[in-house]
Structures are given as C-alpha cells and as structure tokens.
Amino acid sequence: MKNTLPVLTYAFDALEPFIDTQTMTIHYSKHHQAYVDNVNAALEKFPELFEVELADLIKDLNQVPEAIRMAVRNNGGGHLNHTLFWELMTPGGAKAPEGALLEAINATFGGFAQFKETFATAAKTRFGSGWAWLVLTADKQLKVVSTANQDNPISDGLTPILALDVWEHAYYLKYQNRRPEYIDQWFNVVNWNVVNRLFEEGKK
C-alpha cells in the first residue's frame, strides 16, 4: 500500500497559541506531504517493498536497495516521525504523565521536572535539524536521545514514546531562533495519554 498522510484529529488552529495555525498548516500539508510523496516515488522503483510495513523498512535499512536507501531513510523516516508527532499532541494536553509512566520517569530521571530538563537539553543541543525522543530501550528502560535529520530511533532498536521535531520548519514562523522557548511551550500540548499507551505497549 502506498503511504498517505494521516488524518489529523484536531484543526490546524487547535494548538494555538503554542503551535501557531500557519506553522501547523504548512508543516502538515507541505512538509509532511513532501515526505509521503518522496518515499512513495522511491518505493515505486521497487514496488514489492510496498508490501512491507514502512516501519519495518526503517528498522532495518539494510534490506532496502542501496539505490533508494537514503531516500527511504530520509523521507520514510520523515513520514513515520511526523505521523507520531501529530498523534503526540492535543489541545489542552495534560500537563504531566500519570501512573506507571510517571513512576518510571521518577525512577529514571529523579522526577518529572528533571525529565523535562533532560529532554529539553537534548532538543536544544541537537545541532541543525533533528528530533528529541523519549524511548524505551531493548531492556525496557526509559532513555532520552536525539537523532539527526529524519532518523528514527527504531533503526537503533529503540521504541519511541515521545517525539519533538526541532527542525526550523516546526517553529520558525512563531519562535524564530528561540528554539528553547518553542520546546518549553510545546509541553503544553503533549498528549500524555498517548505517551502512556505507547509506554504500556512497549513494556509488553
């Protein structure tokens, strides 16, 4: 099956004032659409790969023919990353995790405030374009990592449960060069219910 844009569960203006309407509109309908179009164009050269889940291709890029590997890595990764990113945001998101996830965050980072600081540092210090992630490791432990460009932690055997896009196109219209402010404000729209579900699924 060819890849398609996911359906947003909220309007482009729903994350105001933290994520502005114009950025959401362009980010989703232009940038994400381009990743979808480009990965489909690459896979059309080896149409049998449409029968493989995109996530499975990204998990093991060595199975992708070298002729299209970089295109799949960049654009397939961009599609996967953004599909998760939209799901991880919601209008009026809960301000903090709860239950088993909160317990794991407290045990790993020493508290939610300390986790936010660790995550924000990973996002702020990612040079150039990339992402910050909260992931589950192979031994089911929480870890904060960052990746360059559109790389996804699943390529390294990690399970993402929270993702923040720090490409300039994600924030520049509103925040210009103030990436730390964007990171701080973004926490107002995190959908911790989804993060908790991904945590529980990843722990199984």
Z-matrix of the N, CA and C atoms (Angstrom, degrees):
N
C 1 1.464
C 2 1.523 1 109.99
N 3 1.327 2 115.39 1 136.30
C 4 1.458 3 118.53 2 176.31
C 5 1.528 4 109.98 3 -69.40
N 6 1.311 5 115.08 4 150.96
C 7 1.463 6 121.23 5 179.26
C 8 1.520 7 110.08 6 -77.16
N 9 1.325 8 115.79 7 145.01
C 10 1.460 9 121.48 8 179.24
C 11 1.516 10 109.55 9 -136.35
N 12 1.325 11 115.40 10 160.21
C 13 1.457 12 119.56 11 174.99
C 14 1.524 13 109.94 12 -63.23
N 15 1.323 14 117.75 13 137.15
C 16 1.465 15 119.52 14 173.35
C 17 1.518 16 110.05 15 -70.96
N 18 1.305 17 117.04 16 155.98
C 19 1.457 18 121.26 17 177.31
C 20 1.524 19 109.08 18 -83.10
N 21 1.327 20 116.64 19 124.26
C 22 1.461 21 120.08 20 176.98
C 23 1.525 22 110.03 21 -69.00
N 24 1.302 23 116.44 22 142.50
C 25 1.471 24 120.93 23 179.26
C 26 1.522 25 112.06 24 -94.91
N 27 1.320 26 116.71 25 6.35
C 28 1.469 27 121.82 26 179.49
C 29 1.522 28 108.27 27 -146.58
N 30 1.315 29 115.83 28 161.34
C 31 1.464 30 121.56 29 -178.67
C 32 1.531 31 110.76 30 -76.09
N 33 1.326 32 116.09 31 161.13
C 34 1.455 33 120.40 32 -179.31
C 35 1.533 34 112.45 33 -59.40
N 36 1.337 35 116.72 34 -28.44
C 37 1.463 36 119.64 35 -178.02
C 38 1.529 37 112.99 36 -94.67
N 39 1.329 38 117.00 37 4.38
C 40 1.464 39 120.21 38 -170.83
C 41 1.526 40 113.18 39 -71.05
N 42 1.340 41 117.74 40 -22.27
C 43 1.466 42 120.21 41 -176.72
C 44 1.523 43 112.51 42 -97.76
N 45 1.340 44 116.09 43 7.43
C 46 1.460 45 119.97 44 173.98
C 47 1.527 46 109.39 45 -60.04
N 48 1.332 47 118.80 46 150.35
C 49 1.469 48 127.76 47 -3.72
C 50 1.522 49 113.03 48 -87.57
N 51 1.318 50 117.99 49 4.89
C 52 1.463 51 120.43 50 -171.77
C 53 1.525 52 111.74 51 -77.23
N 54 1.328 53 116.51 52 -41.73
C 55 1.458 54 123.01 53 172.60
C 56 1.518 55 106.49 54 -120.76
N 57 1.317 56 117.49 55 116.00
C 58 1.461 57 120.31 56 -171.67
C 59 1.523 58 111.85 57 -75.73
N 60 1.322 59 114.36 58 156.40
C 61 1.465 60 122.19 59 -175.12
C 62 1.522 61 112.20 60 -59.58
N 63 1.327 62 117.08 61 -44.24
C 64 1.467 63 119.80 62 -177.01
C 65 1.528 64 111.16 63 -64.37
N 66 1.323 65 116.72 64 -42.22
C 67 1.461 66 119.88 65 177.99
C 68 1.522 67 110.83 66 -62.85
N 69 1.344 68 117.16 67 -46.38
C 70 1.456 69 120.07 68 179.71
C 71 1.525 70 111.10 69 -59.16
N 72 1.318 71 116.67 70 -43.64
C 73 1.462 72 121.39 71 -177.94
C 74 1.523 73 111.42 72 -61.99
N 75 1.335 74 116.19 73 -49.67
C 76 1.467 75 120.94 74 -178.06
C 77 1.521 76 110.66 75 -69.83
N 78 1.324 77 116.05 76 -42.34
C 79 1.468 78 120.97 77 -177.26
C 80 1.529 79 110.61 78 -60.06
N 81 1.317 80 116.02 79 -46.36
C 82 1.462 81 120.75 80 -177.84
C 83 1.529 82 112.04 81 -75.96
N 84 1.318 83 116.51 82 -52.88
C 85 1.470 84 120.09 83 -169.08
C 86 1.528 85 113.75 84 -83.21
N 87 1.316 86 117.92 85 -18.48
C 88 1.470 87 121.21 86 179.87
C 89 1.528 88 111.78 87 -110.06
N 90 1.338 89 116.94 88 -59.78
C 91 1.464 90 119.76 89 -175.97
C 92 1.528 91 111.44 90 -67.04
N 93 1.341 92 116.49 91 -52.67
C 94 1.465 93 118.49 92 -178.65
C 95 1.527 94 110.50 93 -64.17
N 96 1.306 95 116.98 94 -40.64
C 97 1.469 96 119.66 95 178.75
C 98 1.520 97 110.72 96 -59.47
N 99 1.328 98 117.23 97 -37.65
C 100 1.463 99 120.26 98 179.44
C 101 1.524 100 111.37 99 -64.34
N 102 1.334 101 117.18 100 -39.83
C 103 1.466 102 119.46 101 177.20
C 104 1.522 103 110.68 102 -62.77
N 105 1.329 104 116.71 103 -41.97
C 106 1.460 105 121.17 104 178.90
C 107 1.531 106 110.27 105 -61.95
N 108 1.321 107 116.18 106 -48.72
C 109 1.467 108 120.12 107 -178.46
C 110 1.526 109 111.17 108 -61.97
N 111 1.331 110 115.72 109 -42.26
C 112 1.469 111 119.59 110 -175.30
C 113 1.532 112 112.26 111 -71.65
N 114 1.341 113 117.55 112 -38.57
C 115 1.465 114 117.41 113 178.70
C 116 1.521 115 110.28 114 -70.36
N 117 1.322 116 117.77 115 -35.61
C 118 1.471 117 119.70 116 176.17
C 119 1.522 118 110.82 117 -63.66
N 120 1.326 119 116.53 118 -41.68
C 121 1.470 120 120.30 119 179.75
C 122 1.530 121 110.46 120 -62.74
N 123 1.322 122 116.98 121 -39.39
C 124 1.464 123 120.28 122 179.05
C 125 1.528 124 110.67 123 -66.80
N 126 1.324 125 116.52 124 -45.63
C 127 1.462 126 120.37 125 -176.97
C 128 1.520 127 112.43 126 -68.70
N 129 1.318 128 117.72 127 -23.76
C 130 1.463 129 120.16 128 178.44
C 131 1.524 130 111.81 129 -62.48
N 132 1.321 131 117.69 130 -20.75
C 133 1.466 132 121.11 131 177.42
C 134 1.531 133 110.96 132 -74.57
N 135 1.334 134 116.57 133 -20.84
C 136 1.460 135 122.88 134 176.94
C 137 1.526 136 106.99 135 -136.70
N 138 1.340 137 117.55 136 71.04
C 139 1.466 138 121.51 137 -168.76
C 140 1.520 139 114.78 138 -59.63
N 141 1.320 140 117.56 139 -19.78
C 142 1.466 141 118.99 140 177.70
C 143 1.537 142 111.04 141 -64.12
N 144 1.322 143 116.48 142 -20.56
C 145 1.466 144 119.70 143 -179.91
C 146 1.530 145 112.24 144 -73.71
N 147 1.330 146 117.21 145 -15.90
C 148 1.469 147 119.15 146 174.97
C 149 1.526 148 111.16 147 -64.94
N 150 1.338 149 116.40 148 -18.86
C 151 1.459 150 120.21 149 179.60
C 152 1.534 151 112.06 150 -81.62
N 153 1.327 152 116.70 151 -8.15
C 154 1.467 153 121.89 152 179.33
C 155 1.525 154 108.15 153 -101.62
N 156 1.326 155 116.14 154 135.78
C 157 1.464 156 119.55 155 176.52
C 158 1.522 157 109.41 156 -57.94
N 159 1.334 158 115.81 157 136.39
C 160 1.462 159 119.99 158 -178.79
C 161 1.523 160 110.95 159 -57.34
N 162 1.327 161 116.84 160 -40.41
C 163 1.466 162 119.84 161 179.45
C 164 1.522 163 111.00 162 -59.32
N 165 1.321 164 117.19 163 -35.91
C 166 1.459 165 120.23 164 -179.96
C 167 1.530 166 110.94 165 -70.03
N 168 1.320 167 117.08 166 -33.05
C 169 1.461 168 120.14 167 174.97
C 170 1.524 169 110.72 168 -66.67
N 171 1.327 170 116.16 169 -42.22
C 172 1.466 171 120.14 170 -178.54
C 173 1.532 172 110.44 171 -69.98
N 174 1.321 173 117.07 172 -33.47
C 175 1.471 174 120.35 173 177.95
C 176 1.519 175 111.32 174 -61.10
N 177 1.322 176 117.03 175 -34.86
C 178 1.469 177 121.51 176 -177.30
C 179 1.526 178 108.26 177 -137.41
N 180 1.316 179 116.13 178 82.90
C 181 1.458 180 120.69 179 -175.60
C 182 1.521 181 112.47 180 -68.57
N 183 1.331 182 116.95 181 -15.62
C 184 1.467 183 119.21 182 178.79
C 185 1.522 184 112.23 183 -66.26
N 186 1.354 185 116.86 184 -19.78
C 187 1.462 186 119.66 185 178.02
C 188 1.527 187 111.92 186 -80.46
N 189 1.335 188 116.41 187 -9.71
C 190 1.469 189 121.11 188 -179.77
C 191 1.522 190 108.47 189 -89.15
N 192 1.322 191 118.37 190 130.17
C 193 1.467 192 120.46 191 179.35
C 194 1.522 193 111.54 192 -52.11
N 195 1.322 194 115.72 193 139.12
C 196 1.465 195 120.86 194 -174.72
C 197 1.522 196 112.08 195 -57.17
N 198 1.331 197 116.53 196 -30.50
C 199 1.464 198 120.44 197 -177.55
C 200 1.532 199 112.75 198 -61.50
N 201 1.336 200 116.60 199 -28.28
C 202 1.466 201 119.52 200 -178.34
C 203 1.529 202 112.31 201 -121.94
N 204 1.334 203 116.66 202 6.04
C 205 1.476 204 119.48 203 -172.99
C 206 1.527 205 112.31 204 -59.66
N 207 1.325 206 116.80 205 -45.94
C 208 1.460 207 119.08 206 -177.80
C 209 1.525 208 111.03 207 -67.34
N 210 1.324 209 117.47 208 -37.59
C 211 1.464 210 120.54 209 178.15
C 212 1.518 211 111.02 210 -64.79
N 213 1.329 212 116.88 211 -39.50
C 214 1.467 213 120.40 212 177.92
C 215 1.520 214 110.05 213 -69.97
N 216 1.319 215 117.08 214 -41.53
C 217 1.466 216 120.59 215 178.57
C 218 1.518 217 110.86 216 -59.18
N 219 1.324 218 116.71 217 -48.43
C 220 1.463 219 120.42 218 -176.00
C 221 1.524 220 112.74 219 -75.26
N 222 1.316 221 116.81 220 -49.39
C 223 1.463 222 120.06 221 -174.11
C 224 1.521 223 112.68 222 -86.30
N 225 1.327 224 116.91 223 -37.72
C 226 1.461 225 119.14 224 173.46
C 227 1.513 226 110.77 225 -65.53
N 228 1.332 227 115.62 226 -41.25
C 229 1.452 228 119.25 227 174.86
C 230 1.517 229 111.60 228 -61.90
N 231 1.316 230 116.79 229 -42.90
C 232 1.464 231 120.15 230 177.86
C 233 1.514 232 112.28 231 -59.97
N 234 1.323 233 116.59 232 -40.00
C 235 1.471 234 120.52 233 178.39
C 236 1.527 235 110.56 234 -65.92
N 237 1.320 236 117.70 235 -48.27
C 238 1.463 237 120.92 236 179.77
C 239 1.525 238 111.34 237 -61.93
N 240 1.325 239 115.87 238 -46.83
C 241 1.463 240 120.39 239 -177.33
C 242 1.518 241 111.60 240 -59.84
N 243 1.323 242 116.11 241 -46.74
C 244 1.460 243 119.19 242 -177.31
C 245 1.526 244 112.33 243 -71.33
N 246 1.321 245 117.17 244 -35.49
C 247 1.460 246 119.66 245 177.15
C 248 1.527 247 110.36 246 -58.46
N 249 1.331 248 116.39 247 -41.63
C 250 1.461 249 120.31 248 176.13
C 251 1.523 250 111.06 249 -70.05
N 252 1.312 251 117.05 250 -42.10
C 253 1.464 252 122.00 251 -177.05
C 254 1.525 253 111.87 252 -57.15
N 255 1.327 254 117.56 253 -45.61
C 256 1.468 255 119.94 254 179.79
C 257 1.522 256 110.91 255 -62.31
N 258 1.330 257 116.56 256 -38.57
C 259 1.459 258 120.80 257 -177.62
C 260 1.527 259 111.25 258 -69.42
N 261 1.317 260 116.08 259 -27.16
C 262 1.460 261 120.75 260 -175.89
C 263 1.525 262 113.15 261 -82.61
N 264 1.324 263 116.55 262 2.59
C 265 1.465 264 119.90 263 178.55
C 266 1.521 265 109.80 264 -120.56
N 267 1.325 266 115.46 265 150.56
C 268 1.457 267 120.84 266 179.21
C 269 1.520 268 108.61 267 -156.81
N 270 1.334 269 118.31 268 148.44
C 271 1.468 270 119.63 269 175.99
C 272 1.525 271 110.53 270 -61.39
N 273 1.316 272 116.38 271 134.17
C 274 1.459 273 120.35 272 177.44
C 275 1.508 274 113.16 273 60.07
N 276 1.330 275 116.58 274 42.25
C 277 1.449 276 120.64 275 -176.85
C 278 1.515 277 113.03 276 -59.97
N 279 1.340 278 115.99 277 152.50
C 280 1.458 279 120.65 278 175.88
C 281 1.519 280 108.61 279 -59.12
N 282 1.322 281 116.17 280 143.86
C 283 1.459 282 120.25 281 -172.69
C 284 1.520 283 113.48 282 -79.75
N 285 1.327 284 117.49 283 -13.72
C 286 1.461 285 119.48 284 -177.69
C 287 1.525 286 109.94 285 -157.30
N 288 1.318 287 117.33 286 157.21
C 289 1.467 288 121.17 287 175.62
C 290 1.521 289 110.43 288 -72.82
N 291 1.326 290 115.44 289 168.46
C 292 1.456 291 121.09 290 -179.73
C 293 1.521 292 109.56 291 -135.89
N 294 1.323 293 115.66 292 173.34
C 295 1.451 294 122.32 293 169.61
C 296 1.517 295 114.35 294 60.25
N 297 1.340 296 114.95 295 -139.66
C 298 1.462 297 121.09 296 -174.33
C 299 1.521 298 112.03 297 -61.60
N 300 1.336 299 117.18 298 -35.66
C 301 1.465 300 119.69 299 178.89
C 302 1.522 301 110.62 300 -64.33
N 303 1.324 302 117.58 301 -45.68
C 304 1.462 303 120.58 302 179.01
C 305 1.527 304 110.40 303 -62.19
N 306 1.314 305 116.88 304 -40.56
C 307 1.465 306 120.29 305 178.05
C 308 1.530 307 110.67 306 -60.97
N 309 1.328 308 116.22 307 -41.77
C 310 1.462 309 120.06 308 179.77
C 311 1.527 310 111.24 309 -68.08
N 312 1.332 311 116.68 310 -38.92
C 313 1.469 312 120.50 311 176.93
C 314 1.522 313 110.22 312 -63.09
N 315 1.319 314 116.29 313 -45.74
C 316 1.467 315 120.19 314 179.37
C 317 1.526 316 111.15 315 -60.56
N 318 1.329 317 116.33 316 -42.44
C 319 1.460 318 120.47 317 -178.35
C 320 1.523 319 112.03 318 -68.19
N 321 1.331 320 115.81 319 -35.72
C 322 1.468 321 120.06 320 -175.48
C 323 1.520 322 112.63 321 -83.25
N 324 1.332 323 116.12 322 -42.56
C 325 1.466 324 120.13 323 -170.89
C 326 1.532 325 113.58 324 -110.37
N 327 1.330 326 117.25 325 -9.49
C 328 1.456 327 120.00 326 -179.57
C 329 1.509 328 114.21 327 90.53
N 330 1.331 329 117.52 328 7.76
C 331 1.452 330 122.04 329 179.11
C 332 1.518 331 111.07 330 141.77
N 333 1.339 332 115.90 331 163.59
C 334 1.464 333 119.83 332 -177.45
C 335 1.527 334 111.40 333 -67.46
N 336 1.331 335 116.96 334 -39.36
C 337 1.466 336 120.07 335 179.18
C 338 1.528 337 110.84 336 -61.19
N 339 1.318 338 115.66 337 -40.73
C 340 1.466 339 119.66 338 179.59
C 341 1.522 340 110.89 339 -68.34
N 342 1.353 341 116.36 340 -36.77
C 343 1.465 342 119.02 341 175.41
C 344 1.527 343 110.66 342 -61.38
N 345 1.338 344 116.73 343 -47.85
C 346 1.463 345 119.94 344 -179.46
C 347 1.531 346 110.83 345 -58.14
N 348 1.303 347 116.89 346 -39.74
C 349 1.466 348 120.32 347 179.24
C 350 1.524 349 110.89 348 -65.60
N 351 1.331 350 116.70 349 -42.26
C 352 1.465 351 120.64 350 178.60
C 353 1.526 352 111.05 351 -64.54
N 354 1.327 353 115.96 352 -44.00
C 355 1.464 354 121.07 353 -179.82
C 356 1.529 355 110.16 354 -65.23
N 357 1.329 356 116.73 355 -45.63
C 358 1.466 357 120.94 356 -179.28
C 359 1.520 358 111.00 357 -62.40
N 360 1.318 359 117.03 358 -37.72
C 361 1.466 360 120.11 359 178.39
C 362 1.517 361 110.96 360 -64.19
N 363 1.329 362 116.48 361 -42.01
C 364 1.469 363 119.79 362 177.38
C 365 1.517 364 111.02 363 -61.60
N 366 1.342 365 116.64 364 -39.03
C 367 1.466 366 121.12 365 179.87
C 368 1.527 367 111.60 366 -71.04
N 369 1.332 368 116.25 367 -41.45
C 370 1.469 369 120.38 368 -177.56
C 371 1.521 370 112.19 369 -69.97
N 372 1.313 371 116.75 370 -34.93
C 373 1.458 372 120.23 371 -173.02
C 374 1.521 373 113.51 372 -94.04
N 375 1.347 374 117.96 373 0.46
C 376 1.470 375 120.08 374 173.26
C 377 1.521 376 107.80 375 -68.17
N 378 1.317 377 117.65 376 108.83
C 379 1.464 378 121.45 377 -176.95
C 380 1.520 379 109.94 378 -70.23
N 381 1.328 380 115.62 379 133.67
C 382 1.463 381 119.79 380 -179.87
C 383 1.514 382 111.02 381 71.91
N 384 1.316 383 116.34 382 -138.36
C 385 1.459 384 121.72 383 -175.61
C 386 1.524 385 111.14 384 -98.26
N 387 1.335 386 115.76 385 146.12
C 388 1.454 387 119.03 386 177.92
C 389 1.513 388 112.37 387 167.05
N 390 1.322 389 115.21 388 -158.62
C 391 1.455 390 122.83 389 -174.19
C 392 1.509 391 110.84 390 -139.32
N 393 1.334 392 115.45 391 153.20
C 394 1.467 393 122.13 392 167.12
C 395 1.522 394 107.70 393 -110.91
N 396 1.333 395 116.36 394 145.80
C 397 1.455 396 121.56 395 -172.58
C 398 1.522 397 111.41 396 -139.43
N 399 1.321 398 115.61 397 146.09
C 400 1.452 399 122.10 398 160.35
C 401 1.521 400 105.43 399 -105.96
N 402 1.317 401 116.66 400 124.41
C 403 1.459 402 120.87 401 -173.36
C 404 1.523 403 110.42 402 -129.06
N 405 1.309 404 114.51 403 163.11
C 406 1.453 405 122.35 404 166.64
C 407 1.522 406 107.83 405 -102.35
N 408 1.313 407 116.19 406 131.62
C 409 1.453 408 121.00 407 178.16
C 410 1.526 409 109.59 408 -80.22
N 411 1.317 410 115.64 409 176.61
C 412 1.467 411 120.23 410 -179.75
C 413 1.520 412 111.68 411 -60.73
N 414 1.336 413 117.28 412 -29.48
C 415 1.467 414 120.14 413 178.22
C 416 1.527 415 112.39 414 -96.46
N 417 1.354 416 115.52 415 21.93
C 418 1.470 417 123.09 416 170.24
C 419 1.525 418 113.59 417 68.95
N 420 1.338 419 115.99 418 28.61
C 421 1.460 420 119.93 419 176.76
C 422 1.525 421 109.65 420 -102.99
N 423 1.334 422 116.61 421 149.33
C 424 1.454 423 121.08 422 176.74
C 425 1.529 424 110.77 423 -77.18
N 426 1.317 425 115.15 424 145.23
C 427 1.461 426 120.65 425 178.85
C 428 1.523 427 108.87 426 -155.19
N 429 1.316 428 117.56 427 142.16
C 430 1.462 429 122.62 428 173.71
C 431 1.522 430 108.29 429 -98.69
N 432 1.326 431 115.92 430 129.45
C 433 1.465 432 121.62 431 177.65
C 434 1.526 433 108.70 432 -137.03
N 435 1.314 434 115.54 433 167.21
C 436 1.468 435 119.99 434 170.09
C 437 1.515 436 108.43 435 -132.41
N 438 1.326 437 115.07 436 154.88
C 439 1.458 438 120.75 437 178.91
C 440 1.519 439 109.40 438 -130.61
N 441 1.320 440 115.38 439 154.74
C 442 1.459 441 120.99 440 177.90
C 443 1.526 442 110.31 441 -85.69
N 444 1.322 443 114.23 442 154.01
C 445 1.466 444 121.47 443 172.42
C 446 1.529 445 111.38 444 52.87
N 447 1.346 446 118.37 445 -125.23
C 448 1.465 447 120.72 446 178.87
C 449 1.526 448 111.28 447 -112.24
N 450 1.318 449 116.82 448 25.26
C 451 1.456 450 119.36 449 176.48
C 452 1.523 451 110.15 450 -65.78
N 453 1.331 452 115.50 451 146.24
C 454 1.460 453 122.19 452 -178.44
C 455 1.530 454 108.99 453 -118.86
N 456 1.323 455 118.28 454 137.94
C 457 1.464 456 120.48 455 -177.80
C 458 1.525 457 114.86 456 -59.79
N 459 1.331 458 118.28 457 -17.65
C 460 1.469 459 118.56 458 178.75
C 461 1.526 460 110.92 459 -62.75
N 462 1.327 461 117.38 460 -22.54
C 463 1.467 462 120.28 461 176.68
C 464 1.527 463 111.28 462 -66.75
N 465 1.335 464 116.61 463 -20.01
C 466 1.466 465 121.95 464 179.63
C 467 1.524 466 112.14 465 -107.53
N 468 1.338 467 116.87 466 17.12
C 469 1.449 468 120.57 467 177.34
C 470 1.523 469 114.39 468 77.53
N 471 1.323 470 117.22 469 17.52
C 472 1.457 471 122.42 470 179.55
C 473 1.524 472 110.26 471 -103.33
N 474 1.334 473 116.48 472 156.82
C 475 1.464 474 121.60 473 -179.75
C 476 1.519 475 109.84 474 -113.45
N 477 1.335 476 118.83 475 109.08
C 478 1.464 477 120.53 476 -178.59
C 479 1.529 478 111.67 477 -71.38
N 480 1.341 479 116.33 478 136.83
C 481 1.465 480 120.34 479 173.14
C 482 1.529 481 111.94 480 -124.46
N 483 1.328 482 117.48 481 -12.82
C 484 1.467 483 121.75 482 175.12
C 485 1.514 484 107.67 483 -148.73
N 486 1.338 485 116.96 484 136.88
C 487 1.459 486 120.80 485 -175.76
C 488 1.520 487 110.34 486 -141.18
N 489 1.324 488 115.24 487 138.77
C 490 1.466 489 120.85 488 176.61
C 491 1.515 490 109.37 489 -129.29
N 492 1.309 491 115.96 490 123.28
C 493 1.459 492 123.77 491 177.98
C 494 1.529 493 109.02 492 -79.24
N 495 1.327 494 117.65 493 119.41
C 496 1.466 495 120.11 494 176.47
C 497 1.532 496 112.07 495 -115.25
N 498 1.331 497 116.41 496 21.95
C 499 1.458 498 118.98 497 165.84
C 500 1.529 499 107.73 498 -64.20
N 501 1.320 500 116.71 499 147.36
C 502 1.463 501 119.20 500 -179.31
C 503 1.520 502 112.39 501 -59.54
N 504 1.332 503 117.61 502 -31.63
C 505 1.467 504 118.32 503 -178.59
C 506 1.524 505 112.00 504 -64.89
N 507 1.349 506 117.58 505 -15.05
C 508 1.462 507 121.09 506 -179.27
C 509 1.523 508 112.52 507 -80.29
N 510 1.335 509 117.23 508 -17.01
C 511 1.472 510 117.96 509 -172.89
C 512 1.515 511 116.08 510 -146.89
N 513 1.352 512 118.72 511 -8.95
C 514 1.460 513 119.60 512 -165.55
C 515 1.522 514 114.07 513 -68.42
N 516 1.315 515 118.58 514 -31.51
C 517 1.474 516 119.72 515 -178.29
C 518 1.528 517 111.43 516 -63.17
N 519 1.330 518 117.30 517 -33.29
C 520 1.460 519 121.11 518 -178.80
C 521 1.524 520 112.51 519 -98.41
N 522 1.329 521 116.05 520 -44.08
C 523 1.461 522 119.99 521 -170.48
C 524 1.526 523 113.99 522 -103.45
N 525 1.331 524 117.60 523 -5.74
C 526 1.459 525 122.72 524 -176.77
C 527 1.542 526 110.17 525 48.25
N 528 1.319 527 117.59 526 -122.86
C 529 1.467 528 120.28 527 -176.99
C 530 1.529 529 113.21 528 -88.13
N 531 1.330 530 117.38 529 10.53
C 532 1.462 531 120.97 530 -174.55
C 533 1.538 532 110.40 531 -93.21
N 534 1.310 533 115.91 532 61.10
C 535 1.460 534 120.19 533 -179.35
C 536 1.525 535 112.45 534 -55.77
N 537 1.345 536 119.96 535 -42.47
C 538 1.472 537 118.84 536 179.56
C 539 1.531 538 113.10 537 -58.95
N 540 1.337 539 118.16 538 -35.28
C 541 1.461 540 120.63 539 178.39
C 542 1.529 541 110.20 540 -67.61
N 543 1.314 542 116.55 541 -42.79
C 544 1.466 543 120.92 542 176.61
C 545 1.522 544 110.66 543 -57.90
N 546 1.318 545 117.13 544 -46.31
C 547 1.464 546 121.29 545 -179.47
C 548 1.526 547 110.22 546 -59.87
N 549 1.322 548 116.23 547 -46.01
C 550 1.461 549 120.93 548 -178.96
C 551 1.529 550 111.26 549 -62.80
N 552 1.323 551 117.10 550 -43.95
C 553 1.459 552 121.00 551 -177.97
C 554 1.527 553 111.77 552 -70.95
N 555 1.317 554 116.71 553 -31.04
C 556 1.459 555 120.71 554 -179.00
C 557 1.519 556 112.29 555 -59.58
N 558 1.301 557 117.62 556 -31.49
C 559 1.465 558 120.09 557 -179.33
C 560 1.526 559 111.97 558 -61.62
N 561 1.328 560 118.24 559 -17.52
C 562 1.467 561 121.34 560 177.80
C 563 1.517 562 113.26 561 -71.24
N 564 1.333 563 117.90 562 -16.31
C 565 1.467 564 120.52 563 -176.30
C 566 1.526 565 113.02 564 -118.70
N 567 1.314 566 117.60 565 8.68
C 568 1.468 567 120.01 566 178.42
C 569 1.534 568 109.88 567 -65.16
N 570 1.318 569 115.51 568 133.57
C 571 1.462 570 121.59 569 177.07
C 572 1.532 571 108.39 570 -92.54
N 573 1.322 572 115.50 571 88.20
C 574 1.461 573 119.68 572 -175.45
C 575 1.524 574 112.19 573 -67.10
N 576 1.322 575 117.86 574 -20.13
C 577 1.466 576 119.56 575 174.89
C 578 1.527 577 110.90 576 -63.36
N 579 1.332 578 116.18 577 -39.81
C 580 1.463 579 120.32 578 177.93
C 581 1.524 580 110.45 579 -70.54
N 582 1.320 581 116.57 580 -42.03
C 583 1.467 582 119.71 581 178.54
C 584 1.525 583 109.85 582 -58.87
N 585 1.333 584 116.12 583 -43.78
C 586 1.452 585 120.29 584 179.91
C 587 1.536 586 111.24 585 -63.03
N 588 1.344 587 116.63 586 -41.12
C 589 1.474 588 119.63 587 178.24
C 590 1.521 589 111.14 588 -62.57
N 591 1.327 590 116.85 589 -43.49
C 592 1.464 591 120.67 590 179.56
C 593 1.533 592 110.79 591 -65.23
N 594 1.325 593 115.54 592 -35.66
C 595 1.468 594 119.86 593 176.88
C 596 1.519 595 110.51 594 -64.05
N 597 1.328 596 115.88 595 -47.60
C 598 1.471 597 119.39 596 -179.27
C 599 1.522 598 111.26 597 -63.78
N 600 1.343 599 117.69 598 -40.16
C 601 1.455 600 120.97 599 179.22
C 602 1.535 601 110.48 600 -66.33
N 603 1.326 602 115.45 601 -39.84
C 604 1.448 603 120.18 602 -178.40
C 605 1.515 604 114.01 603 -70.02
N 606 1.331 605 116.27 604 -23.86
C 607 1.459 606 120.71 605 -178.77
C 608 1.532 607 112.11 606 -80.12
N 609 1.330 608 116.50 607 -15.50
C 610 1.471 609 119.77 608 -175.99
C 611 1.533 610 110.82 609 -69.67
